[in-house]
Amino acid sequence: MNIRLGGGAVRFRISREELKVLRAGKKLEERLILAGKPVLLAIDPSGTKLDFTYQEDWIGLKVSPDSLQELDQRGRSKAGISGNAGGTAVSLQVDLKTYAGK
């Protein structure tokens, strides 16, 4: 999982394998240290289309199973799925470098 923050936008980029994990109904979680503090990065496949949450120790995205199916059906494409959360543009993409097809 790769997350890019900037310009009023948040982009979550996942590998093809991570998309398969999400499609199976399992969360993706990654922990890292930012400025000496632990932060949890997570994508949860039990949400609405795209629901972004940011807290001091947690950056998360909830996405619906239908949205994950839509993302999977696009195949090898730069287009992800996107939405807006409180004025922040949010997108979820499959990394083309890791995409080997279905």
HUVENRA-V72287 format. One record per helix or strand of 2 or more residues. SS is the DSSP state (A for helix, B for strand). FROM is the first residue (numbers start at 1). LEN is the number of residues. If there is no record, write none. Layout:
BEGIN
ss=[SS | SS]
from=[FROM | FROM]
len=[LEN | LEN]
END
This chain:
BEGIN
ss=[B | B | A | B | B | B | B | A | B | B | A]
from=[2 | 9 | 16 | 28 | 37 | 50 | 58 | 65 | 81 | 88 | 96]
len=[5 | 6 | 8 | 7 | 8 | 6 | 6 | 9 | 5 | 7 | 3]
END
